[in-house]
C-alpha cells in the first residue's frame, strides 16, 4: 500500500491515541479501587487500609500525570492534522469535548491535588469524599470522550446544512444518549476496572513471592479479585451489548469482524476460528458455532445478519443515490437564494447518502465525473481489513474470558481458603499484568479500524478529513512524538518500578496509636491491671 498524506495522518493519530490509552484504563480502575480502600479505612479505622490507600494512590498519581500529558496532544491534533474534519463536524464533536475539558478534567485535576495534599488538612470522611470525587471525575472524563467517539460511530442528533457545508447539531439529547456511546462507555470503564484489578493483583502477588508487605498484599488481592471478577463479568456482558448495537448501526464492521462474506440464513453462526482471505472473499478452515452470532447480534432466531458482499452491493446503491444529493448540493451552492425549491427538495430526499458520494473523491475531484469502475472501487473501499479485525476481536475476547477465570480463582482463595495462594498462581498473576492492556488496545483497534473508510460513519470519509500538510511535516512530527513518548514511557516505568520496589510507607504515629487502643481493649477484656492500677489487697 502506498503511504500518503492520509495514511501518515492516520498513523500519527493512531500512535498517539493508543499510547494515551495505555494510561487511561489504569487511571479509571485505580481511582475506584483507591476510593474503596479508603472507605474501608474510614469504616474500620485500621492503619493498614490507610497504608494501602496511600501506596496505590501514589501509583495512581504517577499514571494520572503521564496520562494527562499524552491526552492533551490528541486534542491539538484534531485541529492540526484533521482540520477539515474539525470544520465539518466541529459543532457536534466539539461540544462533548469542551464539556470534558471544562467539567470532568478540572473536577478530576482539582480533587487529585486535594487527595495528595489534604491528608493532614482534611478529616477522614472529607478525604474519603475527595477520593470518590477523584474517581467520579476520572469516569466522567471518559464519558464525554466516549460520547464524542460514539457519535463518530453512530452520527445521530445532527444533520447537514447545505448553506454552511457543515454538520449541525439538532438534538444534544440524542448525542448524549446515543446507544453506541452508552455501550462504549460502560464497556470501556469496565475494561479499565479489570486492568487496574489485574495490576493490583500482580503487584501484590509479587510481594507475596518476595515474602514482604504480606498484610497489604493479601488484602489488596482480596479487594482486587472481588472487584475484578465483577468487572470482568460485566465486560463480557457489555461487550455483547456493543455487538447487538453494531448489528444495526455498523453492519459492515460486524460482518468484517465475523469474516461473514455472504448473508447466512437466520440465526447466523459464530466463526470461532478461521483464516479470512479478502481477495478470494472466503474464510478458509472456518470452525462455526451454530446460532451463536444470530443470538448475539440480533437477539432473535429469525433476523438475518447481512454479509460483506451484500453490504458492498448496498453501498454501491447508496453511492449512486448520494450522487443525486451531491449534484443538487452543487446547484444550491452555485445559485444560493435563487435555487429552485425542487432542487432543495431533491437534496433533502437524498441527503442521507451524501457522504457515500464523497467516497469517490479519492478517485476523482468531482464525484459526478466518476466512471462505473470508480463507483465499484469506492463501494469496495467500504470493506475494512477483515483478517486484522477478525483476529484482533478473537484475541480480545479470549483474554476477556481468561480474566474471569483468574479473578474467580483468586476470589475463591481469598474468601474461602484463608488467603493462602499457591506459589504457581502468584507467578501467573505477575505474568499476566500486561494482558489487560493488550486486550484494551485490541478493543480500540477493532472500534476504530473497523469504522474505516469513515471518520464519521456514513457521513465523512477519512480521505477527506485530513489537513493539507506536507509529508515532511508529518514524518518530522511523527518522529518527534515517537522520541518524546518513548522518553515519557521510560519515565513512567521507572517511577512505577521505583515505588513498587520501595513498597508502602509506614504511618508510624497512627500505627502506634492503633496498637495502644488495641492493647487497651485486650486489657479490658481479660482484666489485666495497668501500671497505674494498684493491686487489690
N, C-alpha and C positions, 0 to 999 in steps of 0.2 A: 504494500500500500504506500502511495506517495504521501510523505509528510509535508503538509502545507500549513497555512496560517491557522485554519480552524482546528486541525489536529494538534498543533503545538499549543494552542489556547486551551483545548480540552485537556491535554496532558498536564499543563501547568496547574489548571484548576483542580484536576483530579489529585495531583500530588499534594497540593496544599490542603484540600478537603480531607483526604484520607489520613494525612499526617495529623491534622487538627483532631480528627475523631479518635486518635489514639488516647487522647486525654479526656474527652467528653464522657464516655461511659464510666470511667473510674470516678470522675467527679460526681456524676449523678448517683452512683451507688454508695460511695463512701460517705457522702453527705447524709444519707439516710441512716447508714449503719452507725456513724458517729453520734447522730441525734438519738438513736435508740440506746446506745451505750450510756450517754449522759442522762437519759431519762431513768435508766436503771440505777445510776449513781444517785440521783436525787431521791428516788424511791427507797433505796436501801441504805444510803449514806456510807457505803463501803468504799474505802480509798482505791481498791483495785479497779473499780469501774471508772473512777476519775482518771486513774493512770492510763487505762485503755482509751478513754476519750481523748486525752492529750496526745498519746502516741499515734493513733490512727488519724487524729485530726492534723497532726504535723505532716503526715504523708499526703493527706487530702490537700493541705495548703500548698505544698510543692507542686502537686499535679494541677491544681487550680490556676496557679500563677502562670505556668507554661502554657496551659490551655487557653487562657485569655490572650496571651501574646500571639499565639498562632491563629486565633479566631478573628482578630482584628484585620489581619492581612486579607482574609477571604472577602470581607465586606468591601474593601477597596477594589478588589478585583472585579466586582460587578460593574463598576464604573469605568475601570481602565481596560479590561480585557473583553468585556461584554457590553459595550456602550449601546449598541442597537437594541439588545435585549432590555437593558435598563430603560431606554426610551420607550420601547413598545409596551412593556407591561409594568413599568415603574409605579403606576397608580395603584396597582393591586399588590405587587410583590413588596413595594416599599413600606406599606402600612404595617404588616406584622413585623417586618424587620426593624422599623422605628420603635414600635412598642417593646420589642425585645431589648433594644438598646436603652430606652428611657426608663422602663419599669423593671423588667426582670434583672437586667445586668446590674443596674445601680442598686437594686434591692439586695442582690446577691453580694456584690462587692462591699457594700456598706456593712452588712452584717458579718461578712467574713472578717473584717477588721475588728468588730466588736467581739467576735468569737475568740480571736487570738490575744487581744489586749485587754479583755474585760474580765479575766479570771479573778483578779483581786479587787475589781471595782463594781462587780455585779453580784447580786445574791445567786445562790444555786439555781433557784427557779428562774430568775431572769436570764441567767446564762443558758439554761436549758431551752428557754424560749428562743434565744438568739440562734442556738444550734438548729432548731427546727425551721427558723426563718431562712437560714443559710440553705437548708435542704429544699425548702419550698421555692426559694429564689432560683436555685440551680435547675429545678424541674420546670419552672415557669419559663426560664430562658430556653430550654429545649422545646417547650410547647410552641412558642411563637416562631421559632426557626422551622419547626416541622409543619406548622400551618402554611408558611410560605412555600416550603418544598412540596407539601401536599397539593397546593394549588397548581404547581407546575405539572404534577402527575394527573390531576383531575381539575381542569380550569372551570370552576363554577362561580356563579355570582358576578360575572363580568361579561361585557360584550364589546365588539369592535366598533369604534366611531370612525366612519369614513371621512369626516371633516378633519379630525386631528391625526388620523392614521395611527391610532393607539388603542390598546385595550383599556377600558374604563370600568371601574367597579360599579355594580348595580345593587349588590347586597353584601354588606360586611358579614351579616349573619350566616349566609351560605358559605362564605370563605372560611369563617371561624369554625363552623360545624361540618365542614367538608368531610365526608365519610373516609376518604383516603387519609387526610391529615390526622383525624382522630385515631384511626387504626395504627398509623405510623407512630404516633406519639406514645401510645401505651405499649406498643411492641418495642420501641426504641428504649424507653426508660426501663422497661423490664429487663432488656438485654444489658443495660448499664448496671442494674442491680445484681445480675448474675456475674458480670465482670468483677465488680467490687467484692462479691462474696467469694469468688474463686481466688482473688488476690489475697484477701484476709486469710482464707483457709490455707493457702500455700505458704505465706509468710509464717503463720502460726505453726504449721507443720514443720517448717524449717527450724523453728525454735525448739520444738519437742525433739527433733533429731539431734540437735546440738545440746540438749538437756539444759536449757536455760529459759528463764521467763515462763516457767511452766504454767503458773496460775493464769497469767494473761493469755497465754496461747490456748489453753483449754477452754476458757470462757469465750475467747474470740471464735474458736471453732464452733462452739455451741450456737452462738448468735449467727455467725455467717452461714452455717449449714441450714439452720431453720429458715432464715431469710432467703438464702439462695435456693432452697428447694421450692418455696412458694413462687419465687421469681422465675425459676426455670420452667415450672409447670405453666405459669402464665405466658411465658414467651411462646411456647408451643401453641397454646390456645389462641393467643392473639395473633400469631403468625397465620393460623388458619383463617382468622377474620380478614387478614390482608389478602389472602388468596381468594376469598369469596368476593372481596371488593374488586380485585383485579379482573374477575370474570366478566364484569360489565363496565368497568372504567378503562382498563388497559388490556384488552383481549389479546393483542399481539404479544405483549410481554409474557402473558400467561402461557400462550401457545409455544413461545420460544423456550421458556423455562422447561416445559414438558417435552420439547422437541416433537410436538404434535403437528405433523405435516398435513394431515388430512382430517377433516371433521369425522369423528367416530360416532357410532350410534350411542345414544344416552343409555346408561351413565358411562362416561369415559373412564378408561383405566388409567392408573398411575404408572409411569415408567420408572421403575426402581433403579435400573441401571441400563446403560446402552452407550453407543458411540454415534453421536449425530454427525451426519455428512451433509453439509449445507449445499454443496454443489449438486449432489445427487438427490437432495431433498428426501432423505430417508434416514432412519436410525438403525444401525447395524447391531445385531445381537442384543436386542432390547428384551428386558425382563419386565413383565407387566403385573400389576396388582389390579384385578378386575374391580370395577365400580369405584375405586378409591378416589380418583380425580373428579369424577362426577359429583360425589358426595361433598368433597372439599370445596370444589369450585362453584357449584351451583346449589348445594344443599337440597338436591332433589334427585330423583331417579329418571326423570323424563326430559330434562333440559340439556341440550347439546352444548358442547364447547367447540367453537369453530377452530379449524386447523389453519396453519400458516398459509397454505396455498389459497384457501378460500378467502382469507383476510387480505391477501395480496390482490386478488380479483376485486374485492370490495374497495380497496384503496385506489385502484385504477378508476373505478366508477366515481369515487369521491374527488379524485384529481380533475376529472373531466367536468364534474359539477362545479368544482372550485374555479375552473377557468371561466365559467359564466359569471361568477361573482367578481373575479378579477377584472374581466372586461368591463363590467358595469362600474366597478370602483374607479377604473381609469377614466371613464366617461364623467363620473362625478367630480373627479379631481380636475379635469380639464374645463368643465362647464360651470362648476361651482353652483351659484344660486340659480343659474338658468337650466340646471339639469331637469329633464322631464321626470314627472312623478313615476312614469312607467319604468324608467331606468332604476330609480331608487327602490321601487317595489321588487324589481328583478334582483337587485343586490341583496335585499333583505331575505328574499326567498332562498337564496343560495349561499348566504354569508357564512353559514355553519361550516362549509367546506373550503373557505377561502385559504386557510392555512395549508391545505393539501396542494393548492396551485403553487404555493411558494416552494414546494419541493423541487419544482422544475428550474428554479433559479440556480441550482447547482450546475445545470447544463446549458442554460440559455438566459440571456438578460431579460427578455420579455417572454413570460410563460406562454403567451398566446402564439408565439412562433415555434413552440415545441413540436417535434415530429412524433409520430406514433412510437418509434423506438425509444425516444427520450421519455415519453409518458410511461412506457413499460419499465424503463430503468428507474424512474422515480418511484413507481409502485413497488419495485423490488427493494428499493432502499428502506422501505418501512420495516423490513425484517432485520432485527439486530443480530449480533453474533450469537448463534444458537449454542454451539458447543461450550463457550465460556460460561454462558448463563446456566446451561444445563448442569455443569459440574460444580460451579460455584454454589448453586442452590442446594445441591445434594450434600456437599461437604458441610455447609452451614447447618442444614437440618440434622445431619449425623452428629455434629458437635452439640447441637441443642439437646438431643436425647441423651448424649453422654453426660451432660451437666446434671440432668435429672438423676441419673444413676449415682453419680459421685456425691451429690448433695444428700440424696436419700441414705446412702451408706453412712456418711459422717453424722447425719442427724440421728440415725439409729444408734450408732456407737456412743454419741454424746448423751443421748436421752436414756438409753436402756442398758448400756454397758459401762456405766460409771466413768465416762470419758477416757476409756482405755482404747488406744488406737494401735493396731499392728504396724510394725515399722515399714512394711512394704507399702501400706496405704499412705503413710506420711511422705515417702519418697514420690509416690504417684501424685499426691496433692501438689508438691513442689513442681513436678514436671509439667503439670497441665496449666500452670499460671499463664502462659502466653495464649492458650487456645481461645478464651473468650474474645480477645482482640482479633484473632483470625476470623472468628465467626462474625463479629461486628463489621469488619471491613468487607467481608464477602457479602454481607447483607446490603451494605451501601452500594457495592458494585452491582448487585442484582437490581437494586432500585434505580440506579442512575444509568448504567449501561443498557438495561432493558428498556429504557424510555427512548433510546435513540431510534430514529434520527431527529427527535424533537427536543428542544429546550423546554417548551411548554407543549404538552402533548396535544397534537391535532391543531395547534394554533401557530406556533413559530418554530421553524426548523433550526437546528443547531448551526447549520451552514450560514444562515442569515444573521445570527445573533452576535457574532464576534466583532470586535473593533478592527479598524483598518490599521493594524500595526505592521511593522516590518518583521521579517523572520529573524533578523539580527536582534531586534529588541526582545523578542520572546525568548530566544536562546540565551541571551545575557541574563535576563531576569530569572529564567528557569534555573540557570547555573547558580545565580545568587541565592535563590530560595534553597536549592539543594545544599549549598555550603552553610547558610545561616541556620537552616533547620537541623542539619547534622550536628552543628555546634550545640543548639538547644537540646537535642536528643541526648548528647553526651552529658550535658549539664544535668538534665532531668534524671538520667540513670545514675549518675554519680551521687547526686543528692539523695535519691531514694535508697541506694545501696548503703550510703554512709549512715543514714538514720535507721535503717533496718539493722545494720551491724551494731550500731550504738544501742539500740533497743530502747525500751521505755525508761524514762527517768522516774526517780522516786520522789513522791511528795512526803518528805521525812516528817515535817511537823504534823501534818494531818494523820499520817500513819501512826505516829506515836500517840496522838490524841485518841484515835480509834482504838488502839491497843489498850490504853488506860481505861476507856469506857468498857471495853470487852472484859478486862480483868476485874473491874468493879462489879460487873454483872455476875461473873463467876463467883466472886467472894460472897456476894449477897445470896446467891443460890445455895451455896454449901455452908454459909455462916462461918467463914474463916475470919478471925479478927484481924483488923488492920493494925499498923504500928502505932496509931494514935488511940487505940482502944485498950483500956485497962483490962487485964484478965479478971474474971469473976473470982471472988474469994470463996 
